[in-house]
Each structure stands twice: as C-alpha cells, then as structure tokens.
Amino acid sequence: MIDFLQRLVDGVSLGAIYALIALGYTMVYGVLQLINFAHGDVFMLGAMMGWYASSVWTSESRDPSIAGALAVTLFSMLVCATVGLLIERLAYRPLRGSPRLNALITAIGVSFFLEYGGQLLFGPNPRAFGVLPHRPSSVVAGISIGYVDLVTILTSVVLMIVLQRIVFHTRIGTAMRAVSWNPSVAALMGVNIDLVISFTFGLGSLLAAVAGILYASKYPSVHPLMGLMPGLKAFVAAVLGGIGNVPGAMLGGLLLGLAEQLVSGYTSSSWRDAVAFGILILILLVKPSGLLGRGAAEKV
C-alpha cells in the first residue's frame, strides 16, 4: 500500500509538470485553432535558460538559495515569453489567413529551428542542473516526499489557480474566451485580436518556462533535445483532457503522470513512454473530444 501511495505522489509531481506544458498547447489551440508543436521546445528553452542563468549567477561551491531559484526562474520566464511573442509575430501571424496545414508545417519548422539552434548555442551534450536548495525528503506515514516534488506540486497548483483567475475573472481572459468562441464577432465588438493572441502565446510560454525549470530540477540534466518527449506527452495530456479546455489540460496532465508512474512501477520502465501514446490512440478512438471536451459540428 505504501508503495502504491508513493507512486501516486511521484505521479502527481510529474503530472503537474505535464499539466503546465499542456496548458500552453490548449490555450493556443482554444484561441487560434493551432497546434503549436514548437511549444515543447519553448519548454526546453526555459530549462536551458535556467541552466545558463544559474551557471552565471551562482557558484558551484554554494548551496542554491530560494532567492537565486526565483531569480533564475524569472529570467527564464522573461526569455521564454519574449521568444513566444516573437514566434507568434514572425512565424504564425503572417499565416493567419492561410490553410491550417501551412501553420502546422511552420510549427514543425520552428520546433526544428529551436532544437538545432539550441545545439548550436549550447552544444549537444547534457549539462548538470540544480537551482533549488538541497533539502532532505520529508517522510509522512512512510511516504517519502522529495523537496523538489513538494515545490513542483505547490508551484503548479498556485500557477493553475492564477491561470483560472486570469481566464475567467479578468478582462483579457474574457477577451480570450470571446476570440476562442468567434474571432470575427469579437473583433466587431472591439476586441484587439492581435493583442489577445500575443498575450496567449506569452502566457503559455511563461508556464512552459516554469515547467522547464521544475522538470530540470526533478531530472537534473538539460540538453537542447530534452523538450521533444515531454512536449509530445503534454500534447497527449491536452488531447486527453480536451484540447482547448483549460481544466481538461490540468486533468489530462495529472492522469498522464499517474499512468506513467504506475505503469513503470508495476510493469517495466520501458513502457512509460509507450503508455502516453497508447492513451492518445485510445482517447481518439473512444472520445476524440477528450474527457472534458465537447464535440462540435463542423461544416465540410
């Protein structure tokens, strides 16, 4: 029983990171009807910027501090938000009136550009990363809760609550939902479509940056191709919960993290990547709109 509960804690910690990445996918799709496949590489960029900042600002002989971790995270968020805005402005906005296939191909091209641009700047070799202070694990009723896991869960919960407040209780959130519902009508009502879409990309990139820092703290190694698999799994999480649905992305991320940990714990760790894509196939066959999504009629 304790082993099962331990797996649940580990799964919630991993799922919280997937949820943060999935929120970027689902917000962009909800507003723009675009699958931003470069989002996983923005997550990678957040981790790499965290490594760069920590290597410049901190000394290897000192234990990382909370203030240092916050500074590194804020720097990473600023860089990723700027990159997200640039991607939207330079790559996606000129194609807004084009067929969706054009934007999809562009997203894949931007993804390759970030991956191999990262290899050019930082090199292909993995780098050790550790920005959070070293603290012993807490043991509650025989269950070990690591310091990084605790910070990951608490940070993710706070950010998800803040995102819910932004989307459902602010003017920009109302504008986002209006554009998601009908961009043409929203523009007629005075909504600045370009501003809303740019804000959505920037906000999603901020969350991806935090997820990159947390993921690199949990698995302390960063490299330019590290965003490929977590990005794909977060996309699966977004589809599982219902892409375009913010609570659905949160739910999908948590369920995927739990499924991975349970499968790797009770069968074989080699199956942990396969389970994500098995879930994707299953959800597309059984309920393509996702767990919390609603099907919509589409003219063809």
C-alpha positions, 0 to 999 in steps of 0.5 A, spaced: 500 500 500 505 504 501 508 503 495 502 504 491 501 511 495 508 513 493 507 512 486 501 516 486 505 522 489 511 521 484 505 521 479 502 527 481 509 531 481 510 529 474 503 530 472 503 537 474 509 538 470 505 535 464 499 539 466 503 546 465 506 544 458 499 542 456 496 548 458 500 552 453 498 547 447 490 548 449 490 555 450 493 556 443 489 551 440 482 554 444 484 561 441 487 560 434 485 553 432 493 551 432 497 546 434 503 549 436 508 543 436 514 548 437 511 549 444 515 543 447 521 546 445 519 553 448 519 548 454 526 546 453 528 553 452 526 555 459 530 549 462 536 551 458 535 558 460 535 556 467 541 552 466 545 558 463 542 563 468 544 559 474 551 557 471 552 565 471 549 567 477 551 562 482 557 558 484 558 551 484 561 551 491 554 554 494 548 551 496 542 554 491 538 559 495 530 560 494 532 567 492 537 565 486 531 559 484 526 565 483 531 569 480 533 564 475 526 562 474 524 569 472 529 570 467 527 564 464 520 566 464 522 573 461 526 569 455 521 564 454 515 569 453 519 574 449 521 568 444 513 566 444 511 573 442 516 573 437 514 566 434 507 568 434 509 575 430 514 572 425 512 565 424 504 564 425 501 571 424 503 572 417 499 565 416 493 567 419 489 567 413 492 561 410 490 553 410 491 550 417 496 545 414 501 551 412 501 553 420 502 546 422 508 545 417 511 552 420 510 549 427 514 543 425 519 548 422 520 552 428 520 546 433 526 544 428 529 551 428 529 551 436 532 544 437 538 545 432 539 552 434 539 550 441 545 545 439 548 550 436 548 555 442 549 550 447 552 544 444 549 537 444 551 534 450 547 534 457 549 539 462 548 538 470 542 542 473 540 544 480 537 551 482 533 549 488 536 548 495 538 541 497 533 539 502 532 532 505 525 528 503 520 529 508 517 522 510 509 522 512 506 515 514 512 512 510 511 516 504 517 519 502 516 526 499 522 529 495 523 537 496 523 538 489 516 534 488 513 538 494 515 545 490 513 542 483 506 540 486 505 547 490 508 551 484 503 548 479 497 548 483 498 556 485 500 557 477 493 553 475 489 557 480 492 564 477 491 561 470 483 560 472 483 567 475 486 570 469 481 566 464 475 567 467 475 573 472 479 578 468 478 582 462 483 579 457 481 572 459 474 574 457 477 577 451 480 570 450 474 566 451 470 571 446 476 570 440 476 562 442 468 562 441 468 567 434 474 571 432 470 575 427 464 577 432 469 579 437 473 583 433 466 587 431 465 588 438 472 591 439 476 586 441 484 587 439 485 580 436 492 581 435 493 583 442 489 577 445 493 572 441 500 575 443 498 575 450 496 567 449 502 565 446 506 569 452 502 566 457 503 559 455 510 560 454 511 563 461 508 556 464 512 552 459 518 556 462 516 554 469 515 547 467 522 547 464 525 549 470 521 544 475 522 538 470 530 540 470 530 540 477 526 533 478 531 530 472 537 534 473 540 534 466 538 539 460 540 538 453 537 542 447 533 535 445 530 534 452 523 538 450 521 533 444 518 527 449 515 531 454 512 536 449 509 530 445 506 527 452 503 534 454 500 534 447 497 527 449 495 530 456 491 536 452 488 531 447 486 527 453 483 532 457 480 536 451 484 540 447 482 547 448 479 546 455 483 549 460 481 544 466 481 538 461 489 540 460 490 540 468 486 533 468 489 530 462 496 532 465 495 529 472 492 522 469 498 522 464 503 522 470 499 517 474 499 512 468 506 513 467 508 512 474 504 506 475 505 503 469 513 503 470 512 501 477 508 495 476 510 493 469 517 495 466 520 502 465 520 501 458 513 502 457 512 509 460 513 512 454 509 507 450 503 508 455 502 516 453 501 514 446 497 508 447 492 513 451 492 518 445 490 512 440 485 510 445 482 517 447 481 518 439 478 512 438 473 512 444 472 520 445 476 524 440 473 530 444 477 528 450 474 527 457 472 534 458 471 536 451 465 537 447 464 535 440 462 540 435 459 540 428 463 542 423 461 544 416 465 540 410 
